[in-house]
Amino acid sequence: MAQNLYTDTRGLTAQPITFTEAVVNGLAEGGGLYVPEHIPTLTLDDLLALAELPYAQRAARIYKAFDIDLPAETIDALMAQTYGANFDDERICPVTSLTATTHVLELWHGPTSAFKDMALQCLPRFFSASANQLREQGKLNHEFMILVATSGDTGKAALEGFRDVDGVSIGVMYPDGGVSDIQHKQMATQRGENVQVWGVRGNFDDCQTGAKNVFGDNAFATRLLEEHGVALSSANSINWGRLMPQIVYYVSAYAQLVADGKLGAGDELDVCVPTGNFGNILAAYYAKRMGVPLGMLFCASNENRVLTDFINTGTYDIADRDFVLTPSPSMDILVSSNLERQLFELTGRNAQAIAGWMNDLRTERRFRVDENTFAQVRATFASDSIDNATCLETIQAVLDEHDYLMDPHTAVAYRAAENLRGENPVLIASTAHWAKFGDNVYRALHGIAPGAPLPADVAALSGCELNELIARETGHTDIPQGLAELDTLPIRFTEVIDNGTADIEAAALDFLRTLQANATDD
């Protein structure tokens, strides 16, 4: 079998590794991110033929194009399991057209009603298959703990994807007080015997930095392996196995638009993505690299506009930047991990430059790219940031104009797309069902300023009750069952920890000891 091997963005991997090893490892040695040595190319005929297949088979075909080191029949079976009845629409990620040139890619039809399901129903299955294959090859003999930092949606999607997977435990950290009531309850009520959730004092960047520091602690890794037979891995979008499924839906969406007669074969399609950690928009870049006729990639930021400023200036600077809480909390991120992969590609895979910039970011809290790289950024991306008030105004405006109710993240993307668009039609990535963010949707529909208190009677409602009120008021009653039932589920996880490396490691060890004690009792 031909294999597409993987190297890392900082040039510290001693020798290229396989897809299965990259998925299981998560983060490369030295802190870099894995990337495939070769990006496959699809002809226009290859691309358009995908529309004749159900989504699971489209995904399998893309994975096979990357020459991953799993048997073809295994890939087919895993994709059939991933994209099936666990999604509430057989199209998996349908495209809704608001106008002839404005299309919305709905990525939230999975079990947790967020776009992270597109990847996190897939990754756990490929992670397990990869680990099993490596065990058979004698390359590993331990179990895994998945450690995840989340700004709201990744955590629940990862918990749901990995729950009760043999040989894997999963611990999720979220910023305490920094997620919506619905997001909190989705995580705190999570079913499964191998799961743990911690609130963390601080913001998402504190969670993500803490997770990265734990991954970089070799002494802790040795202790986990020697005392517990467990190695750490990641389900964040730093894991290539998270990013690959996201490439698929951009390829699929283009093919579907052409098949539906909404786009001419070969015509350019611009893409607008609400962006925090840069993984979702990076997937669109890789789809473009594969030959999908995508035009400009619009990076939509909220008031945490570090990416907009970078794309417009070439300087990534978080040294004196305030962290803003917004109606779109999954984008409230200052350190966008996947930008490292993007810059690696735009520099012609200059690992030395990447290592230098990432070191500058760590030590100086800023870096500036060279002129050639900045020119590549500007040729590929355009960016705008949308303030909190405009975000909420957009939710109401789109409902009034198109009878389409969107969540705040999608509203940020919609408004940015309107501000940035040229002659090409635009595909807007819709990343969550509106009912995940009912409090801010209610503010939008009632002209309440961002962050202002809700009326007392409304504030007294649970997230589920508030969603029911919005549904009655708007006629949009399609609240997914997984969100509608949250008030009836018991809260399992209430622990809040500090964000220091030692604090996270102590919590992880306690979790493992409890798991292993329970396993012994059984």
C-alpha positions in Angstrom: 0.0 0.0 0.0 1.4 3.5 -0.9 1.6 5.6 2.2 1.5 9.3 2.6 3.8 10.0 5.5 3.7 12.9 8.0 6.3 15.4 9.0 5.9 18.3 11.5 5.7 22.1 11.1 8.9 22.8 13.2 11.1 20.2 11.6 11.8 18.2 14.8 10.3 14.8 13.8 13.3 12.5 13.4 11.7 10.7 10.5 8.3 10.9 8.8 5.6 8.8 10.4 2.4 7.2 9.2 -1.2 8.6 9.4 -2.1 6.1 12.2 1.0 7.3 14.2 0.1 10.9 13.6 -3.5 10.4 14.8 -2.4 8.5 17.9 0.4 10.9 18.8 -1.7 14.0 18.4 1.0 16.6 18.9 4.5 16.2 17.3 7.6 16.0 19.4 8.9 19.5 20.1 5.4 21.0 20.0 5.0 21.2 16.2 1.9 20.0 14.3 1.8 17.0 11.9 1.2 17.6 8.2 1.1 15.1 5.3 4.1 15.2 3.0 1.8 15.2 0.0 -1.5 16.9 -0.7 -3.5 14.8 -3.2 -5.1 16.5 -6.3 -8.6 16.0 -7.5 -9.6 16.6 -11.1 -12.9 18.5 -11.7 -14.4 15.2 -12.9 -13.2 13.5 -9.6 -14.8 16.3 -7.6 -18.1 16.3 -9.4 -18.4 12.5 -9.2 -18.6 12.8 -5.4 -22.1 14.2 -5.7 -23.4 10.9 -6.8 -22.3 9.2 -3.5 -23.8 9.5 0.0 -21.7 11.6 2.3 -20.0 8.7 4.1 -18.7 7.4 0.8 -17.5 10.9 -0.2 -15.5 11.0 3.0 -14.0 7.6 2.4 -13.0 8.6 -1.1 -11.1 11.7 0.2 -9.4 9.7 2.9 -8.2 7.1 0.3 -6.9 9.9 -1.8 -4.6 10.8 1.1 -3.2 7.2 1.0 -3.6 6.7 4.7 -2.2 3.4 6.1 -5.5 1.7 6.9 -7.2 -0.9 4.6 -9.8 0.5 2.2 -12.5 -1.7 3.7 -11.7 -0.4 7.1 -12.0 3.2 5.9 -15.4 2.4 4.3 -16.7 0.8 7.4 -15.5 3.6 9.7 -17.1 6.3 7.6 -20.4 4.4 7.4 -20.4 4.3 11.2 -19.4 8.0 11.5 -22.0 9.5 9.2 -25.2 7.7 9.6 -28.3 7.8 11.9 -26.4 9.8 14.5 -27.0 12.8 12.3 -30.5 14.2 12.0 -30.3 14.8 8.3 -29.3 12.1 5.9 -27.4 14.6 3.8 -25.2 15.1 6.9 -24.2 18.7 6.2 -26.9 20.1 3.9 -26.5 23.4 2.1 -29.2 26.0 2.5 -29.3 28.8 -0.1 -30.5 32.1 1.2 -30.1 33.7 -2.2 -28.7 32.6 -5.6 -25.2 33.6 -4.5 -25.3 33.1 -0.7 -25.2 29.6 0.5 -25.0 28.3 4.1 -23.2 25.0 4.9 -25.0 23.6 7.9 -22.4 21.7 9.9 -24.5 21.2 13.0 -26.7 18.2 12.3 -24.7 15.8 14.5 -25.4 14.6 18.0 -24.1 17.7 19.8 -25.5 20.3 17.3 -22.1 21.9 16.6 -19.8 21.6 13.6 -17.2 19.8 15.8 -19.4 16.6 15.3 -18.3 16.5 11.7 -14.8 15.7 12.9 -15.4 14.3 16.4 -17.7 11.5 15.3 -14.9 10.5 12.9 -11.7 11.0 14.9 -12.5 8.5 17.7 -13.2 5.7 15.3 -10.0 6.3 13.3 -8.1 6.8 16.6 -9.2 3.4 17.9 -8.6 1.7 14.5 -5.1 3.4 14.3 -4.2 2.3 17.9 -5.4 -1.3 17.2 -3.3 -1.5 14.1 -0.2 -0.1 15.8 -0.7 -2.6 18.6 -0.8 -5.4 16.1 2.4 -4.1 14.6 4.0 -4.1 18.0 4.5 -0.3 18.0 2.5 0.4 21.2 1.3 -1.5 24.2 -0.5 1.1 26.3 -3.8 2.9 26.6 -4.6 6.6 26.1 -6.0 9.6 27.8 -7.4 12.3 25.5 -6.9 15.7 27.1 -9.0 18.5 25.5 -9.2 22.2 26.1 -12.5 23.6 24.8 -14.1 27.0 24.3 -17.5 25.3 24.4 -18.3 23.0 21.5 -15.2 20.8 21.0 -15.5 19.4 24.6 -19.0 18.0 24.2 -18.3 16.7 20.8 -15.1 15.0 21.9 -16.8 13.5 25.0 -19.7 12.2 22.9 -17.3 10.8 20.3 -14.9 9.0 22.8 -17.4 7.9 25.4 -17.0 4.2 26.3 -14.3 3.7 23.6 -12.1 0.8 24.7 -8.6 1.7 25.8 -9.3 5.4 25.9 -10.3 7.8 28.6 -11.1 11.5 28.0 -10.8 14.6 30.2 -12.2 17.9 29.0 -11.3 21.4 30.4 -13.5 24.4 29.7 -13.2 28.0 31.1 -15.4 28.2 34.2 -18.2 30.8 33.5 -17.0 31.2 29.9 -19.5 28.9 28.1 -23.3 29.1 27.7 -25.7 27.4 30.0 -26.5 24.9 27.2 -22.8 24.2 26.5 -22.1 23.7 30.2 -25.0 21.3 30.7 -24.0 19.4 27.6 -20.6 18.7 29.2 -21.7 18.4 32.8 -24.4 15.8 32.0 -22.2 13.7 29.7 -22.8 10.0 29.8 -20.1 7.4 29.8 -17.8 5.6 32.2 -14.5 6.9 30.8 -15.2 10.6 30.8 -14.3 13.6 33.1 -15.0 17.3 32.9 -13.3 20.2 34.7 -14.1 23.8 34.8 -10.9 25.9 34.8 -10.4 29.3 36.4 -9.5 31.6 33.5 -10.3 31.9 29.8 -10.0 29.5 26.9 -6.4 30.5 26.2 -5.5 29.6 29.8 -7.1 26.1 29.2 -5.3 25.7 25.9 -2.0 26.8 27.2 -2.3 24.6 30.3 -3.1 21.6 28.0 -0.1 22.3 25.8 2.1 22.6 28.8 0.9 19.2 30.1 1.6 17.7 26.7 5.1 19.2 26.8 6.0 17.8 30.3 8.1 14.8 29.6 8.4 13.9 33.2 4.6 13.7 33.5 4.4 11.6 30.4 6.9 9.2 31.8 5.0 8.9 35.0 1.7 8.3 33.3 3.2 5.5 31.2 5.2 3.8 33.9 2.6 4.1 36.7 -0.6 3.8 34.7 0.2 2.4 31.3 -1.3 5.5 29.7 -0.1 8.0 27.1 -1.6 11.4 26.4 -3.1 12.3 23.1 -5.3 15.1 21.8 -8.7 15.6 20.1 -8.2 19.3 19.6 -7.7 20.5 16.0 -4.0 20.3 16.6 -4.6 16.5 15.8 -4.5 15.9 12.0 -7.2 13.3 12.5 -9.5 16.2 13.6 -8.6 18.3 10.6 -9.0 15.7 7.8 -12.8 15.3 8.2 -13.2 19.1 7.9 -11.5 19.1 4.5 -14.2 16.6 3.3 -17.2 18.9 3.9 -15.7 21.7 1.8 -15.0 19.3 -1.1 -18.5 17.8 -0.7 -20.3 21.2 -0.5 -18.7 22.3 -3.8 -19.7 19.1 -5.6 -23.3 19.4 -4.2 -23.8 23.0 -5.2 -22.8 22.1 -8.8 -25.0 19.0 -8.8 -27.9 21.1 -7.5 -27.5 23.6 -10.4 -26.5 26.4 -8.0 -22.9 26.7 -9.2 -21.3 26.2 -12.6 -18.7 23.4 -12.8 -15.3 25.0 -12.3 -16.8 28.4 -11.2 -15.0 29.9 -8.2 -16.7 29.8 -4.8 -15.5 32.0 -2.0 -15.8 30.6 1.6 -16.4 32.5 4.8 -15.7 30.8 8.1 -16.2 32.1 11.7 -12.7 31.6 13.0 -11.1 31.0 16.4 -8.5 28.3 16.4 -8.1 28.4 12.6 -8.7 24.7 11.9 -12.1 25.1 10.1 -10.8 27.7 7.6 -7.5 25.8 7.2 -9.5 22.8 6.1 -11.0 25.0 3.3 -7.4 26.0 2.3 -6.5 22.3 2.0 -9.6 21.6 -0.1 -8.5 24.4 -2.4 -5.0 22.9 -2.5 -6.6 19.7 -3.6 -8.2 21.3 -6.6 -11.6 22.5 -5.4 -12.3 25.8 -7.2 -12.4 27.9 -4.1 -11.6 31.6 -4.4 -10.9 33.8 -1.5 -11.1 32.5 2.0 -12.8 35.0 4.3 -11.7 34.8 8.0 -14.5 36.1 10.1 -13.5 37.3 13.6 -15.5 38.7 16.5 -14.1 41.4 18.8 -11.2 39.1 19.6 -9.8 40.2 16.3 -6.2 38.9 16.5 -6.6 37.0 13.2 -8.1 39.9 11.4 -5.3 42.1 12.5 -2.7 39.5 11.5 -4.2 39.0 8.0 -4.4 42.7 7.5 -0.9 43.6 8.9 1.3 40.5 8.9 1.9 40.9 12.7 0.4 38.5 15.2 0.4 40.3 18.5 -1.3 39.3 21.8 1.2 41.1 24.1 -1.2 43.8 25.1 -4.5 42.5 23.8 -7.5 42.2 26.0 -9.5 39.0 25.9 -13.2 40.0 25.2 -16.2 37.9 26.1 -18.6 37.9 23.1 -21.9 36.4 22.0 -19.8 33.9 20.0 -17.8 32.3 22.7 -16.3 29.4 20.7 -14.4 32.1 18.8 -13.1 33.8 21.9 -9.5 32.7 21.3 -6.3 34.7 21.1 -3.8 31.9 20.3 -4.9 30.2 17.1 -3.1 27.0 17.1 -3.8 25.9 13.5 -2.3 29.1 12.0 1.0 27.4 12.5 0.0 24.8 9.9 -1.2 27.5 7.5 2.0 29.5 7.7 4.0 26.3 7.2 2.2 25.8 3.9 2.4 29.5 2.9 6.2 29.6 3.5 6.8 26.7 1.2 7.1 24.5 4.3 9.9 26.4 6.0 10.1 24.7 9.3 12.9 26.9 10.6 10.8 30.0 10.0 7.8 28.4 11.8 9.9 27.4 14.8 11.3 30.9 15.1 7.9 32.6 14.9 6.3 30.2 17.4 9.2 30.8 19.8 8.7 34.6 19.4 5.0 34.1 20.2 5.9 32.1 23.3 8.5 34.5 24.6 7.5 37.9 23.2 3.8 37.3 22.7 4.0 38.4 19.1 5.7 37.6 15.8 5.8 39.2 12.3 6.1 37.2 9.1 8.4 38.2 6.2 7.1 40.1 3.2 6.9 37.1 0.9 4.8 35.1 3.4 2.6 38.2 4.1 2.0 38.5 0.3 0.9 34.8 0.3 -1.5 35.5 3.2 -3.1 38.4 1.4 -3.4 36.5 -1.8 -5.3 33.7 0.0 -7.3 35.4 2.8 -9.3 38.4 3.5 -10.6 39.1 7.0 -13.0 41.3 8.9 -14.1 41.5 12.5 -17.7 41.9 13.6 -18.5 43.7 16.9 -20.9 42.3 19.4 -23.8 44.6 18.6 -23.5 44.0 14.8 -23.5 40.3 15.5 -26.8 40.4 17.3 -28.3 42.8 14.8 -27.4 40.4 12.0 -29.3 37.5 13.6 -32.5 39.7 13.5 -31.8 41.0 10.0 -31.3 37.5 8.5 -34.5 36.3 10.2 -36.4 39.2 8.9 -35.1 38.9 5.4 -34.8 35.2 4.9 -36.8 33.6 7.8 -33.6 31.9 8.7 -32.5 31.7 12.3 -28.8 31.5 12.9 -26.5 31.3 15.9 -24.1 34.2 16.8 -21.0 32.5 15.3 -22.8 32.0 11.9 -24.0 35.6 12.2 -20.4 36.8 12.5 -19.6 34.9 9.3 -22.6 36.1 7.5 -21.9 39.8 8.2 -18.2 39.4 7.4 -19.1 37.7 4.1 -21.4 40.6 3.2 -18.6 43.1 4.0 -15.9 41.2 2.1 -17.6 39.6 -0.9 -16.8 40.4 -4.5 -18.3 38.9 -7.6 -18.1 35.2 -6.6 -20.9 33.4 -4.8 -20.1 32.7 -1.1 -20.4 29.6 1.1 -20.8 30.5 4.7 -19.9 27.9 7.3 -22.7 27.6 9.9 -21.1 26.1 12.9 -23.8 25.7 15.5 -27.6 25.3 15.9 -29.1 28.5 17.2 -30.4 26.8 20.3 -26.9 26.3 21.7 -26.8 30.1 22.3 -30.4 30.9 23.2 -29.5 33.8 25.6 -27.8 35.8 22.9 -30.3 34.8 20.2 -33.0 36.2 22.6 -31.0 39.4 23.0 -30.8 39.7 19.2 -34.6 39.2 18.7 -35.5 41.7 21.5 -33.0 44.5 20.8 -31.1 43.9 24.1 -27.5 45.0 24.0 -24.7 42.4 24.2 -23.9 41.5 27.7 -26.9 43.4 29.1 -29.0 41.4 31.6 -32.1 39.6 30.3 -35.4 40.5 31.8 -35.8 38.9 35.2 -38.5 36.5 34.1 -36.4 35.4 31.1 -33.1 35.2 33.1 -34.9 32.8 35.5 -35.4 30.3 32.7 -33.0 27.5 32.0 -31.3 27.3 28.6 -33.8 24.7 27.5 -36.8 26.8 28.7 -35.4 29.8 26.9 -35.0 27.9 23.7 -38.7 26.8 23.9 -39.7 30.5 24.3 -37.7 31.5 21.3 -39.2 28.7 19.3 -42.7 29.8 20.1 -41.9 33.4 19.3 -40.2 32.7 15.9 -41.9 29.5 14.7 -38.5 27.8 14.5 -39.3 24.8 16.5 -36.6 22.5 15.3 -34.7 22.2 18.6 -32.6 19.0 18.5 -33.4 16.4 21.1 -29.9 16.4 22.5 -30.4 20.1 23.5 -34.1 19.8 24.4 -33.5 17.1 27.0 -30.7 18.7 29.0 -32.8 19.9 31.9 -33.9 16.3 32.6 -30.4 14.9 32.8 -28.4 14.7 36.1 -25.3 17.0 36.5 -22.3 14.6 36.9 -19.4 17.0 36.9 -18.9 20.1 39.0 -15.2 20.3 39.8 -13.3 23.5 39.1 -9.5 23.6 39.0 -6.8 26.2 38.6 -5.1 26.5 35.2 -1.5 25.8 36.2 0.2 22.8 34.7 0.6 21.1 38.1 -3.1 21.6 38.8 -4.2 20.1 35.5 -1.8 17.2 36.0 -3.0 16.5 39.5 -6.6 16.4 38.3 -5.7 14.1 35.4 -4.0 11.7 37.8 -6.9 11.7 40.2 -9.2 10.9 37.3 -7.0 8.0 36.1 -6.7 6.6 39.6 -10.5 6.6 40.0 -10.9 4.9 36.6 -8.4 2.2 37.3 -9.8 1.6 40.8 -13.2 1.2 39.4 -11.9 -1.2 36.7 -10.2 -3.3 39.5 -13.5 -3.4 41.5 -15.3 -4.6 38.4 
